[in-house]
Amino acid sequence: MDLGIAGRTALVLAGGGGLGSAIARELAAEGARVAVAGRTEEKSAAVVDAIVAAGGTAWATPAWDLADLDAVEGRITEIESALGPIDILINNTGGPPPGSAAGHSAQVWQAQFTAMVLSVISITDRVLPGMTERGWGRIVTSTSSGAIVPIPHLGLSNTLRSSLLGWSKTLAGEVARHGVTVNVVVPGRIETERTAALDAAKAGREGITVEEVRAASTAAIPAGRYGTPREYGQAVAFLASEAASYITGSILRVDGGYIAAV
């Protein structure tokens, strides 16, 4: 299927990681010009090199710590100079450390809120006026299954990512008439370094092996396996497409049936 985004400019946040890099590659494969942003410039550059080697167009931003809100204007201006106005924004951030919901200092909550929520809102607010003026835009925010069914020992993530659901739904109603769609994508158990780290942490807490953790998780997935980053990237690319122009304010689960809620 031609997704109708050839020549569009996309920005993928945390594009050097497992999910972000897969999203960037899928958008580029559809002909989008992709800006890959990340905290580690070397990882972003490696994704760009792979995209270019496959015949796509991509550009890596200088190292970008999303918690630095003062950097937003400069980074977006650099992207616009390199690739053009941003039509597709993929809001993807790293996850906070595991832990309980109780017992964190106000400083920890504030720092994680800035990195995971305020960064997304600030970047979206920067690119949204251009989208509405041009009458076309796609804003896709990647969260976590914990935003729907809280995951034990991920108190920070469950809380902060849940706030993005309400923000996204509200924003969708405000900008739909301008040709801009706003959606959320929720991953289940996807094969990434983050998932591997969480599995290892759970194994340590429970005194079992990582293989036992994976077996238990797999048994809870109706599809019977972890998903691949490419499968996730393809779902995000669809929501960013022309074909998805009548889908907004929605939450798409890419989870193999894992999330146990309607």
C-alpha positions, -999 to +999 in steps of 0.1 A: +000+000+000+012+035-008+008+054+024+008+088+006+036+104+027+064+105+001+081+139+003+067+146+038+091+156+066+089+135+098+106+139+131+111+108+152+121+115+188+143+089+205+149+076+170+181+058+179+164+033+202+146+000+193+111+014+187+122+048+174+147+034+149+121+010+135+096+038+131+121+060+114+130+032+089+094+025+080+086+062+074+117+065+053+107+034+033+075+052+024+094+081+010+093+105+040+123+127+048+131+116+084+149+136+111+162+112+137+166+128+172+182+112+202+203+117+233+232+098+217+242+113+184+261+081+174+230+060+176+209+085+156+236+087+130+237+049+127+200+049+120+204+076+094+232+057+077+210+026+074+181+046+060+204+063+034+220+030+025+185+017+017+178+046-006+159+069+019+164+104+030+173+111+067+192+135+089+204+131+125+200+160+149+228+169+172+226+151+206+192+161+220+182+157+257+145+160+256+145+173+292+162+204+279+131+224+269+153+254+260+167+234+231+134+228+214+133+259+193+169+255+180+166+218+172+133+223+153+148+252+134+178+230+124+155+203+112+134+227+091+165+241+075+178+206+067+146+188+056+117+213+055+087+220+077+077+191+099+045+173+087+048+141+109+058+142+146+065+109+164+065+116+201+087+088+215+106+091+247+128+068+268+113+052+299+121+060+335+137+036+359+115+009+373+102+013+409+071+018+430+046+046+427+054+057+463+086+070+478+101+091+450+112+127+457+094+156+442+126+163+422+125+128+406+089+133+396+096+167+382+126+156+362+108+126+347+077+147+340+098+172+321+116+146+301+085+124+293+056+148+292+065+185+290+091+177+262+064+161+241+039+190+247+066+216+240+078+200+207+042+195+196+033+231+203+063+242+183+054+223+151+016+224+153+010+259+140+028+250+107+007+219+104-026+237+109-015+264+085-007+239+058-039+219+065-021+186+071-003+170+099+002+138+119+010+136+156+016+101+169+026+095+205+041+062+217+033+054+253+032+021+272+007-007+280+010+006+316-010+036+306-040+014+301-033-014+327-007-003+352+024-026+353+038-035+387+071-018+396+067+008+369+050+035+390+067+065+373+060+052+338+024+042+345+016+076+359+034+099+335+025+081+303-012+080+314-012+118+313-003+117+276-035+098+268-057+127+281-035+153+264-036+135+231-074+130+231-080+166+240-057+179+214-072+157+187-106+174+192-090+208+189-071+204+156-090+178+136-108+205+115-073+217+104-064+183+088-042+173+117-047+139+133-035+131+169-032+095+180-015+072+205+002+039+199+007+015+228+033-013+226+029-046+243+059-069+247+081-058+219+117-071+215+138-041+224+167-034+248+142-017+271+120-048+273+151-070+279+162-047+307+127-048+323+127-086+320+161-088+337+150-065+365+119-086+371+140-118+372+163-102+398+134-091+420+117-125+419+148-147+420+141-165+388+158-166+354+151-142+325+140-172+305+113-179+331+102-143+330+099-144+292+081-177+293+055-163+317+051-131+296+048-151+264+021-173+279+000-142+286+002-131+250-025-146+228-003-143+198+022-165+217+053-143+211+069-109+216+064-085+188+091-071+166+101-035+163+093-035+126+057-046+133+054-016+157+070+007+132+046-003+105+016+004+127+029+039+135+037+045+098+001+037+090-013+062+115+011+088+100-002+082+066-027+097+042-047+065+044-054+072+081-068+106+076-101+098+093-085+083+124-079+107+152-082+107+190-076+070+190-054+045+209-039+017+188-026-013+207+003-032+191+004-060+216-006-094+201-037-093+224-016-089+255-034-060+272-062-074+294-087-046+291-114-036+267 
